[in-house]
């Protein structure tokens, strides 16, 4: 899933910040716990969250991810 995000994120430059959460390290484990608490259940792995909201729990294709990111960017404009 990270490959799809990486390939799409490069199209947005500074307009998009993303991070890959590695649950094997403390910072990633804490972020995973935070996201899971927000969801009220363990966060799916892999998954994509945008602004704290779970938007994908399966790997989307590039076009689907672009369309989703575009919707969020338009909302924030």
C-alpha positions in Angstrom: 0.0 0.0 0.0 2.9 2.4 0.8 4.0 2.2 -2.9 0.7 3.4 -4.1 0.7 6.3 -1.6 4.3 7.2 -2.5 3.5 7.2 -6.2 0.4 9.4 -5.8 1.8 11.7 -3.1 4.6 12.9 -5.4 1.9 14.4 -7.7 0.8 16.8 -4.9 4.1 18.3 -3.8 3.8 20.4 -0.7 0.0 20.2 -0.6 0.2 16.7 0.8 2.0 15.4 3.9 2.0 11.7 4.5 3.8 9.3 6.9 4.3 5.6 7.0 3.6 4.3 10.5 6.0 1.4 11.5 4.4 -0.3 14.5 7.7 -2.0 15.4 9.1 1.3 16.8 7.7 3.1 19.8 6.5 6.2 17.9 4.7 4.1 15.4 3.1 1.9 18.0 1.8 5.0 19.9 0.4 6.4 16.7 -1.3 3.1 15.9 -2.8 3.1 19.4 -4.1 6.6 19.0 -5.7 5.8 15.6 -7.2 2.6 17.1 -8.7 4.5 20.0 -10.2 7.0 17.6 -11.8 4.1 15.6 -13.0 2.3 18.7 -11.3 -0.9 17.5 -7.8 -1.9 16.3 -6.9 -0.1 13.2 -6.6 -2.4 10.1 -3.2 -3.1 8.8 -2.6 -1.9 6.1 -4.8 1.1 6.0 -4.9 4.7 4.8 -6.1 7.5 7.1 -6.7 11.0 5.9 -7.0 13.7 8.6 -7.5 10.9 11.2 -10.3 9.3 9.2 -10.0 5.7 8.0 -10.5 5.9 4.2 -9.0 2.7 2.9 -8.5 -0.7 4.6 -7.5 -2.3 1.4 -5.0 -1.1 -1.2 -6.7 1.3 -3.7 -5.5 1.8 -7.2 -3.8 5.1 -8.0 -6.8 6.7 -9.6 -9.0 5.8 -6.7 -6.5 7.3 -4.2 -6.0 10.4 -6.3 -9.8 11.0 -6.4 -10.0 10.6 -2.7 -7.1 13.0 -2.0 -8.6 15.5 -4.4 -11.9 15.4 -2.5 -10.1 16.1 0.8 -8.0 18.9 -0.7 -11.1 20.6 -2.2 -12.8 20.4 1.2 -9.9 22.1 2.9 -9.6 24.9 0.2 
